[in-house]
């Protein structure tokens, strides 16, 4: 493929935008960050005219594919009535009613713009509710880029103990004191969590976890792990927070909490809930969420529940839930057929191709044979990152676009023909 115009635009962009990109993760692209012109359905076109089957899907929001008509039409209709009010609208209530009717934990919901904001709100209201400061998080989980939680996302674990490893910042510019109330453990080790609660359970305001470790390998929870977290939080008066920014409305209409049958106290959402709309949410039990309503815990934002975004949420959730969730089931079925096809290829090659996850989002990597089972961030480090880079860049040059870290998102717009072409390229 030819990327000449993208390269020209990158050089031009670097003169006015740091690095030429507006999100650091976009720097990972090969041979350099690319610029895109338009997307439709399951396909995307860059400025050089290269067409790709898109499994990046905006890094998750486009569960309905590019420019889904129901969402587009609803947002356009609202745009004609007003872009922003800095006040309430009826469509906000309609979106919230639809949301709460689908999500098990959602007695109440508050809308904001980004997943990082939703996580920040969840942590704040948890501390207000419990009167405690400490939050338990797990290695390799991503909960946004804010300083109060961005610790040990991709830490150096060499020589680090499994129990209470040192807190490592995700980026330069994070003051050490901002991590003072963050406690970190490896994921999927319930015995370590029990040990921590036996020592400081009365100090822990909340546990926050991705119910599936999507951001670092689509690693499933071991049997009983999520249930164990639920029990420990209930016994110790701590708040259980599921970060469903990726899993929400994707694993099932009620998210991972419905899929696994474990209901958290709070959950954060973004991405798929709006079908591409810029929106996020924190939802949960009334007794906790109503602390926002009483103004005990502040949750503010100029763009919170923007009516255009709310219209997009309502339309996306209506589309996904129609006919018993037929469109979501379709995306899951398409993803499953793709995963099965990849597994068949894995069986026929000498390369250690490994597929993990729950459709319609999964992870592809190369884990050497004989390695220990991949159950957490540390074991995921055994994968061959150099081979993965060669793999996804080779796919890109054949018109298959996947997330560089190995994550694949599948939408309601992907077709059997897309799957066939993809497997041929693989």
C-alpha positions as CSV (number, residue, x, y, z in Angstrom):
1,X,0.0,0.0,0.0
2,X,1.0,3.6,-0.6
3,X,1.1,5.9,2.4
4,X,2.6,9.0,0.8
5,X,-0.2,11.5,1.5
6,X,-0.4,10.3,5.1
7,X,3.3,10.9,5.5
8,X,2.9,14.4,4.1
9,X,0.0,15.2,6.4
10,X,2.0,13.9,9.4
11,X,4.9,16.2,8.6
12,X,2.5,19.1,8.3
13,X,0.6,18.1,11.5
14,X,3.8,18.0,13.5
15,X,4.3,21.7,13.0
16,X,1.1,22.5,15.0
17,X,0.2,19.3,17.0
18,X,2.8,17.6,19.3
19,X,4.0,14.5,17.5
20,X,1.4,15.2,14.8
21,X,-1.1,13.2,16.8
22,X,-3.8,14.0,19.4
23,X,-3.6,10.7,21.4
24,X,-0.3,9.1,22.2
25,X,-1.4,5.5,21.4
26,X,-1.7,6.6,17.8
27,X,2.1,6.7,17.6
28,X,2.2,2.9,17.5
29,X,1.0,2.7,13.9
30,X,3.3,1.3,11.2
31,X,5.1,2.7,9.2
32,X,3.9,5.9,10.8
33,X,0.6,7.3,12.1
34,X,-1.9,7.3,9.3
35,X,-4.6,9.8,8.3
36,X,-8.1,8.7,7.4
37,X,-10.7,10.1,5.0
38,X,-13.9,8.2,5.7
39,X,-15.5,5.0,6.9
40,X,-18.7,3.1,6.0
41,X,-20.0,0.0,7.6
42,X,-17.1,-2.3,8.3
43,X,-14.6,-0.6,6.0
44,X,-12.3,2.5,6.3
45,X,-10.4,4.5,3.7
46,X,-7.2,6.4,4.4
47,X,-6.2,9.7,2.7
48,X,-4.2,7.7,0.2
49,X,-7.3,5.8,-0.9
50,X,-6.3,2.5,0.7
51,X,-9.4,0.5,1.7
52,X,-9.3,-1.7,4.8
53,X,-11.6,-4.0,6.6
54,X,-11.7,-2.3,10.0
55,X,-11.3,-4.2,13.3
56,X,-10.1,-1.2,15.1
57,X,-13.5,0.5,15.0
58,X,-12.3,3.7,16.6
59,X,-10.7,1.5,19.3
60,X,-14.1,0.2,20.3
61,X,-16.9,2.8,20.0
62,X,-18.1,1.6,16.6
63,X,-19.9,-1.5,17.5
64,X,-22.5,-0.6,14.9
65,X,-19.8,0.1,12.3
66,X,-18.9,3.4,10.7
67,X,-21.7,6.0,10.3
68,X,-24.6,3.8,11.5
69,X,-27.8,5.3,10.0
70,X,-30.0,5.0,13.2
71,X,-27.5,6.9,15.3
72,X,-26.6,9.3,12.5
73,X,-30.3,10.2,11.9
74,X,-31.1,10.6,15.6
75,X,-28.2,12.9,16.1
76,X,-29.0,15.0,13.0
77,X,-32.6,15.4,14.2
78,X,-31.4,16.7,17.5
79,X,-28.8,19.0,15.9
80,X,-31.7,20.7,14.2
81,X,-33.2,21.4,17.6
82,X,-30.1,22.5,19.3
83,X,-26.4,21.6,19.7
84,X,-26.0,22.2,23.5
85,X,-28.1,23.6,26.3
86,X,-26.1,23.4,29.5
87,X,-29.4,22.2,30.9
88,X,-31.6,19.1,30.9
89,X,-33.5,17.6,27.9
90,X,-36.1,15.0,27.6
91,X,-33.8,12.9,25.4
92,X,-31.4,12.7,28.3
93,X,-34.1,11.0,30.4
94,X,-35.0,8.7,27.5
95,X,-31.4,7.6,27.1
96,X,-31.1,7.1,30.9
97,X,-34.3,5.0,31.1
98,X,-33.1,2.8,28.2
99,X,-29.7,2.4,29.8
100,X,-31.0,1.5,33.3
101,X,-33.4,-0.9,31.8
102,X,-30.5,-2.9,30.3
103,X,-27.7,-2.8,32.9
104,X,-28.2,-4.9,36.1
105,X,-26.4,-2.6,38.5
106,X,-27.9,0.6,37.1
107,X,-30.5,2.1,39.5
108,X,-29.2,5.5,38.4
109,X,-26.8,6.7,35.7
110,X,-24.9,9.9,35.1
111,X,-23.5,10.8,31.6
112,X,-20.2,12.4,30.8
113,X,-17.8,12.5,27.8
114,X,-14.9,10.1,28.3
115,X,-14.2,6.9,30.0
116,X,-11.5,8.5,32.1
117,X,-14.1,11.0,33.4
118,X,-16.5,8.2,34.3
119,X,-13.8,6.3,36.2
120,X,-12.8,9.5,38.1
121,X,-16.5,10.0,39.1
122,X,-16.8,6.4,40.3
123,X,-13.7,6.7,42.5
124,X,-14.8,10.0,44.0
125,X,-18.3,8.8,44.9
126,X,-17.0,5.5,46.3
127,X,-14.7,7.5,48.6
128,X,-17.5,9.8,49.6
129,X,-19.8,6.8,50.2
130,X,-17.4,4.8,52.4
131,X,-15.4,7.6,54.0
132,X,-12.2,5.7,53.0
133,X,-9.3,6.6,50.7
134,X,-7.6,3.5,49.3
135,X,-8.5,1.9,46.0
136,X,-7.4,-1.6,44.9
137,X,-6.6,-1.9,41.2
138,X,-4.8,-4.6,39.2
139,X,-1.7,-4.8,37.0
140,X,-2.3,-4.3,33.3
141,X,-5.8,-2.9,33.7
142,X,-6.5,0.4,32.0
143,X,-8.8,2.8,33.7
144,X,-8.0,6.0,31.9
145,X,-5.1,8.4,32.0
146,X,-5.8,10.5,35.1
147,X,-3.0,10.7,37.7
148,X,-5.1,9.2,40.6
149,X,-5.6,5.8,38.9
150,X,-3.0,5.5,36.1
151,X,-0.6,3.3,38.0
152,X,0.9,-0.1,37.0
153,X,-0.8,-0.3,33.6
154,X,2.3,-1.6,31.9
155,X,4.8,-1.9,34.8
156,X,8.2,-3.6,34.9
157,X,7.4,-6.6,37.0
158,X,10.9,-8.1,37.0
159,X,11.9,-8.7,40.6
160,X,8.6,-7.3,41.8
161,X,6.8,-9.3,44.5
162,X,3.3,-10.7,43.7
163,X,2.0,-9.3,46.9
164,X,2.0,-5.5,47.0
165,X,4.4,-4.6,44.2
166,X,5.6,-1.0,44.2
167,X,3.4,1.5,42.5
168,X,4.8,2.5,39.1
169,X,3.5,5.6,37.2
170,X,2.2,5.2,33.6
171,X,3.8,8.3,32.4
172,X,6.2,11.1,33.2
173,X,4.7,13.9,35.1
174,X,2.8,11.8,37.7
175,X,3.6,12.9,41.2
176,X,4.4,10.0,43.5
177,X,1.9,11.3,46.1
178,X,-1.0,10.9,43.6
179,X,-0.6,7.1,43.9
180,X,-0.4,7.1,47.7
181,X,-4.0,5.7,48.0
182,X,-3.7,3.2,45.1
183,X,-3.0,-0.4,46.1
184,X,-1.9,-2.7,43.3
185,X,-2.0,-6.5,43.0
186,X,-1.7,-9.0,40.1
187,X,-5.1,-10.0,38.7
188,X,-7.0,-13.3,39.0
189,X,-5.3,-14.2,42.3
190,X,-8.1,-14.2,44.8
191,X,-5.9,-15.4,47.6
192,X,-3.8,-12.3,47.4
193,X,-7.0,-10.1,47.5
194,X,-8.2,-12.0,50.6
195,X,-4.8,-11.4,52.3
196,X,-5.0,-7.7,51.5
197,X,-8.5,-7.4,52.9
198,X,-7.5,-9.3,56.1
199,X,-4.9,-6.7,56.7
200,X,-6.6,-3.5,55.5
201,X,-10.2,-4.2,54.5
202,X,-11.4,-1.4,56.7
203,X,-9.4,1.1,54.6
204,X,-10.4,0.1,51.1
205,X,-13.0,2.3,49.6
206,X,-13.3,0.3,46.3
207,X,-12.0,-2.4,44.0
208,X,-11.9,-1.4,40.4
209,X,-11.4,-4.0,37.7
210,X,-12.1,-4.7,34.1
211,X,-14.3,-7.8,34.3
212,X,-12.3,-9.2,31.4
213,X,-8.8,-7.8,31.0
214,X,-9.5,-6.5,27.5
215,X,-6.8,-3.8,27.5
216,X,-4.0,-6.3,28.0
217,X,-4.8,-9.5,26.2
218,X,-8.5,-10.1,26.5
219,X,-7.8,-12.4,29.5
220,X,-10.9,-14.0,31.1
221,X,-11.4,-14.0,34.9
222,X,-10.7,-17.4,36.5
223,X,-13.8,-19.2,37.8
224,X,-14.9,-17.7,41.1
225,X,-12.6,-14.6,40.9
226,X,-15.3,-12.0,40.2
227,X,-17.7,-13.7,42.6
228,X,-14.9,-13.6,45.2
229,X,-14.3,-9.8,44.7
230,X,-18.1,-9.3,45.1
231,X,-18.1,-11.2,48.4
232,X,-15.1,-9.4,49.8
233,X,-16.6,-6.0,49.0
234,X,-19.9,-6.9,50.5
235,X,-18.3,-8.3,53.7
236,X,-16.0,-5.3,54.1
237,X,-18.3,-2.4,53.1
238,X,-16.2,-1.6,50.0
239,X,-17.5,-0.6,46.6
240,X,-17.0,-3.0,43.7
241,X,-16.5,-1.1,40.4
242,X,-16.5,-2.8,37.0
243,X,-14.8,-0.8,34.3
244,X,-17.1,-1.8,31.4
245,X,-15.8,0.9,29.0
246,X,-15.0,-1.9,26.5
247,X,-17.2,-4.8,27.7
248,X,-20.4,-2.7,28.2
249,X,-23.2,-3.5,25.7
250,X,-20.7,-5.8,23.8
251,X,-20.6,-9.1,25.8
252,X,-24.4,-8.8,26.3
253,X,-27.0,-6.1,26.4
254,X,-26.3,-5.8,30.1
255,X,-22.5,-5.9,29.7
256,X,-20.0,-8.3,31.3
257,X,-21.9,-8.1,34.6
258,X,-24.9,-9.8,32.9
259,X,-22.6,-12.2,31.0
260,X,-20.9,-13.4,34.2
261,X,-23.8,-13.0,36.6
262,X,-21.9,-10.8,39.0
263,X,-23.4,-7.4,39.8
264,X,-21.0,-4.6,40.9
265,X,-22.0,-1.6,43.0
266,X,-20.9,0.8,40.3
267,X,-19.8,0.4,36.6
268,X,-18.3,2.8,34.1
269,X,-19.2,2.7,30.4
270,X,-18.2,4.5,27.1
271,X,-17.4,3.3,23.6
272,X,-20.2,1.0,22.4
273,X,-22.9,2.6,24.4
274,X,-23.1,5.5,21.9
275,X,-22.4,3.8,18.6
276,X,-19.6,6.3,18.0
277,X,-21.0,9.2,19.9
278,X,-18.6,11.0,22.3
279,X,-20.1,9.9,25.6
280,X,-19.5,7.9,28.7
281,X,-21.4,7.0,31.9
282,X,-21.1,6.0,35.5
283,X,-24.0,3.9,36.8
284,X,-24.9,2.0,39.9
285,X,-26.8,1.5,43.1
286,X,-29.1,4.3,44.1
287,X,-27.7,4.7,47.6
288,X,-24.3,5.5,46.1
289,X,-25.3,7.4,42.9
290,X,-27.7,9.6,44.8
291,X,-24.7,11.2,46.5
292,X,-24.2,13.1,43.3
293,X,-27.9,14.1,43.4
294,X,-27.5,15.4,47.0
295,X,-24.4,17.3,45.9
296,X,-22.4,15.5,48.5
297,X,-20.0,14.3,45.8
298,X,-19.4,16.7,42.9
299,X,-19.8,15.5,39.3
300,X,-19.7,18.4,36.9
301,X,-19.0,18.9,33.2
302,X,-20.0,21.4,30.6
303,X,-20.7,18.6,28.1
304,X,-22.3,16.1,30.4
305,X,-25.5,14.6,28.8
306,X,-25.1,16.8,25.8
307,X,-28.5,16.3,23.9
308,X,-26.8,15.3,20.7
309,X,-24.8,12.6,22.5
310,X,-27.9,11.5,24.5
311,X,-29.8,11.1,21.2
312,X,-27.0,8.9,19.9
313,X,-27.1,6.8,23.0
314,X,-30.8,6.3,22.9
315,X,-30.6,5.3,19.2
316,X,-27.7,3.0,19.6
317,X,-29.2,1.1,22.5
318,X,-32.6,0.9,20.8
319,X,-30.9,-0.6,17.7
320,X,-28.8,-3.1,19.7
321,X,-31.7,-4.2,21.9
322,X,-34.4,-4.5,19.1
323,X,-35.7,-8.0,18.3
324,X,-34.2,-9.6,21.4
325,X,-30.8,-8.1,20.7
326,X,-30.6,-9.6,17.2
327,X,-27.9,-7.2,15.9
328,X,-25.6,-7.8,18.9
329,X,-26.0,-11.6,18.5
330,X,-25.1,-11.1,14.8
331,X,-21.9,-9.3,15.8
332,X,-21.1,-12.0,18.3
333,X,-21.7,-14.8,15.7
334,X,-19.5,-13.1,13.1
335,X,-16.7,-12.7,15.7
336,X,-17.1,-16.3,16.7
337,X,-16.7,-17.5,13.1
338,X,-13.6,-15.3,12.8
339,X,-12.1,-16.7,16.0
340,X,-12.8,-20.3,14.9
341,X,-11.2,-19.6,11.6
342,X,-8.1,-18.1,13.3
343,X,-7.9,-21.2,15.6
344,X,-8.0,-23.5,12.6
345,X,-5.1,-21.5,11.1
346,X,-3.3,-21.7,14.4
347,X,-3.5,-25.5,14.3
348,X,-2.0,-25.6,10.8
349,X,1.0,-23.4,11.4
350,X,4.3,-23.8,13.3
351,X,3.8,-20.3,14.7
352,X,2.3,-20.1,18.2
353,X,-0.8,-18.1,17.2
354,X,-3.1,-17.7,20.3
355,X,-6.6,-16.4,20.4
356,X,-8.3,-15.2,23.6
357,X,-11.5,-13.4,24.5
358,X,-15.3,-13.2,24.3
359,X,-16.9,-12.3,21.0
360,X,-17.2,-9.7,19.7
361,X,-13.8,-8.5,21.1
362,X,-10.8,-10.8,21.2
363,X,-7.0,-10.7,21.3
364,X,-4.5,-12.4,18.9
365,X,-0.9,-12.9,20.0
366,X,2.0,-15.3,19.7
367,X,2.6,-17.2,23.0
368,X,5.5,-19.8,22.9
369,X,4.5,-23.4,23.4
370,X,5.2,-24.6,26.9
371,X,4.6,-21.2,28.5
372,X,2.5,-20.9,31.6
373,X,-1.2,-20.2,31.1
374,X,-2.0,-16.5,30.4
375,X,-4.1,-15.4,33.4
376,X,-2.8,-11.9,34.1
377,X,-0.5,-9.1,33.0
378,X,2.6,-10.9,34.0
379,X,1.9,-14.1,32.1
380,X,0.8,-12.1,29.1
381,X,4.3,-10.6,28.9
382,X,5.5,-14.0,27.6
383,X,4.0,-13.2,24.2
384,X,6.3,-12.4,21.4
385,X,5.7,-8.7,20.8
386,X,8.1,-8.5,17.8
387,X,6.3,-11.2,16.0
388,X,2.9,-9.5,16.8
389,X,4.2,-6.3,15.3
390,X,5.2,-8.1,12.1
391,X,1.9,-9.8,12.0
392,X,-0.4,-6.8,12.3
393,X,1.7,-4.6,10.0
394,X,1.6,-7.4,7.4
395,X,-2.2,-7.5,7.8
396,X,-2.4,-3.8,7.3
397,X,-0.5,-4.0,4.1
398,X,-3.2,-6.5,3.0
399,X,-6.1,-4.3,3.8
400,X,-6.9,-5.7,7.3
401,X,-6.8,-3.1,10.1
402,X,-6.4,-4.3,13.7
403,X,-5.3,-2.6,16.9
404,X,-1.5,-2.8,17.1
405,X,-1.5,-4.3,20.6
406,X,-3.4,-7.3,19.2
407,X,-7.0,-6.4,20.0
408,X,-9.8,-7.1,17.4
409,X,-13.2,-5.5,17.6
410,X,-16.1,-6.9,15.4
411,X,-19.2,-4.9,14.6
412,X,-22.8,-5.5,13.6
413,X,-21.7,-4.3,10.1
414,X,-19.0,-7.0,9.5
415,X,-20.0,-9.7,7.0
416,X,-19.2,-13.3,6.2
417,X,-17.3,-11.9,3.2
418,X,-15.2,-9.7,5.5
419,X,-14.4,-12.8,7.6
420,X,-13.4,-14.8,4.5
421,X,-11.1,-12.1,3.2
422,X,-9.6,-11.6,6.6
423,X,-8.8,-15.3,7.1
424,X,-7.3,-15.4,3.6
425,X,-5.0,-12.5,4.5
426,X,-4.1,-14.1,7.8
